[in-house]
Amino acid sequence: MGKTLKYMFGIGTAIVAIGVAIFLIFTYWEKILAYTAAGARVASNILSQFTGDTIDGDDPTDYYDI
């Protein structure tokens, strides 16, 4: 009986945790997307600095030497 109650308690806890996660995702979806987009912009800016994406014409001083 004790094992069964522990098993049922574990399943119930998992269902509640999944429900809370779904609720929080739906509630804060706009913020999640905004933070993801901001992180992508930061990563893109950092990568463009390393790859020399901001090269102006054929000026060899604009190239990064990594």
GROMACS elastic network, one bead per residue, 0.5 to 0.9 nm:
[ bonds ]
;  ai    aj funct       b0    kb
    1     4     6  0.51582   500
    1     5     6  0.63018   500
    1     6     6  0.87249   500
    2     5     6  0.51975   500
    2     6     6  0.62396   500
    2     7     6  0.85685   500
    3     6     6  0.51315   500
    3     7     6  0.60713   500
    3     8     6  0.85882   500
    4     7     6  0.50054   500
    4     8     6  0.60904   500
    4     9     6  0.84569   500
    5     8     6  0.50657   500
    5     9     6  0.59527   500
    5    10     6  0.84688   500
    6     9     6  0.50088   500
    6    10     6  0.60876   500
    6    11     6  0.86411   500
    7    10     6  0.51158   500
    7    11     6  0.62884   500
    7    12     6  0.86028   500
    8    11     6  0.51051   500
    8    12     6  0.60403   500
    8    13     6  0.84881   500
    9    12     6  0.50401   500
    9    13     6  0.60257   500
    9    14     6  0.85582   500
   10    13     6  0.50907   500
   10    14     6  0.61731   500
   10    15     6  0.86680   500
   11    14     6  0.50838   500
   11    15     6  0.62237   500
   11    16     6  0.86716   500
   12    15     6  0.51317   500
   12    16     6  0.62182   500
   12    17     6  0.85688   500
   13    16     6  0.51400   500
   13    17     6  0.60634   500
   13    18     6  0.86001   500
   14    17     6  0.50418   500
   14    18     6  0.61369   500
   14    19     6  0.85310   500
   15    18     6  0.51865   500
   15    19     6  0.61491   500
   15    20     6  0.86495   500
   16    20     6  0.61273   500
   16    21     6  0.85683   500
   17    20     6  0.51121   500
   17    21     6  0.61434   500
   17    22     6  0.86432   500
   18    21     6  0.50456   500
   18    22     6  0.61807   500
   18    23     6  0.85810   500
   19    22     6  0.51599   500
   19    23     6  0.61477   500
   19    24     6  0.86454   500
   20    23     6  0.50251   500
   20    24     6  0.61339   500
   20    25     6  0.85518   500
   21    24     6  0.51923   500
   21    25     6  0.61145   500
   21    26     6  0.86515   500
   22    25     6  0.51206   500
   22    26     6  0.62023   500
   22    27     6  0.84935   500
   23    26     6  0.52983   500
   23    27     6  0.60232   500
   23    28     6  0.85838   500
   24    28     6  0.59311   500
   24    29     6  0.79920   500
   25    28     6  0.54145   500
   25    29     6  0.54424   500
   25    32     6  0.79759   500
   26    29     6  0.53144   500
   26    30     6  0.86029   500
   27    30     6  0.80885   500
   27    31     6  0.89679   500
   28    31     6  0.53641   500
   28    32     6  0.61799   500
   28    33     6  0.87620   500
   29    32     6  0.50221   500
   29    33     6  0.62222   500
   29    34     6  0.85861   500
   30    33     6  0.52177   500
   30    34     6  0.61445   500
   30    35     6  0.86900   500
   31    35     6  0.60701   500
   31    36     6  0.84097   500
   32    35     6  0.53260   500
   32    36     6  0.61142   500
   32    37     6  0.86011   500
   33    36     6  0.50407   500
   33    37     6  0.60467   500
   33    38     6  0.84980   500
   34    37     6  0.51661   500
   34    38     6  0.60987   500
   34    39     6  0.85561   500
   35    38     6  0.50176   500
   35    39     6  0.60532   500
   35    40     6  0.85386   500
   36    39     6  0.51068   500
   36    40     6  0.61836   500
   36    41     6  0.86793   500
   37    40     6  0.50324   500
   37    41     6  0.62231   500
   37    42     6  0.86943   500
   38    41     6  0.50850   500
   38    42     6  0.62675   500
   38    43     6  0.86421   500
   39    42     6  0.51048   500
   39    43     6  0.61390   500
   39    44     6  0.84839   500
   40    43     6  0.50738   500
   40    44     6  0.59892   500
   40    45     6  0.85377   500
   41    44     6  0.50005   500
   41    45     6  0.61193   500
   41    46     6  0.86043   500
   42    45     6  0.51143   500
   42    46     6  0.62016   500
   42    47     6  0.86023   500
   43    46     6  0.51152   500
   43    47     6  0.60873   500
   43    48     6  0.84743   500
   44    47     6  0.51470   500
   44    48     6  0.59972   500
   44    49     6  0.86069   500
   45    48     6  0.50988   500
   45    49     6  0.63118   500
   45    50     6  0.88991   500
   46    49     6  0.52158   500
   46    50     6  0.66105   500
   46    51     6  0.88351   500
   47    50     6  0.51519   500
   47    51     6  0.60471   500
   47    52     6  0.83479   500
   47    53     6  0.82685   500
   48    51     6  0.51279   500
   48    52     6  0.57189   500
   48    54     6  0.69489   500
   49    52     6  0.54514   500
   49    53     6  0.66794   500
   49    54     6  0.74273   500
   49    64     6  0.82380   500
   50    53     6  0.79156   500
   50    64     6  0.69385   500
   50    65     6  0.89029   500
   50    66     6  0.76621   500
   51    54     6  0.84859   500
   51    63     6  0.84286   500
   51    64     6  0.70651   500
   51    66     6  0.87000   500
   52    55     6  0.58317   500
   52    62     6  0.73306   500
   52    63     6  0.57893   500
   52    64     6  0.57433   500
   53    56     6  0.89977   500
   53    63     6  0.88445   500
   54    62     6  0.77651   500
   54    63     6  0.87049   500
   55    58     6  0.77546   500
   55    59     6  0.76744   500
   55    60     6  0.87193   500
   55    61     6  0.89845   500
   55    62     6  0.54604   500
   55    63     6  0.65390   500
   56    59     6  0.64515   500
   56    62     6  0.67020   500
   57    60     6  0.87073   500
   57    62     6  0.86521   500
   58    61     6  0.88374   500
   58    62     6  0.82679   500
   59    62     6  0.58029   500
   59    63     6  0.77782   500
   60    63     6  0.56436   500
   60    64     6  0.89519   500
   61    64     6  0.78994   500
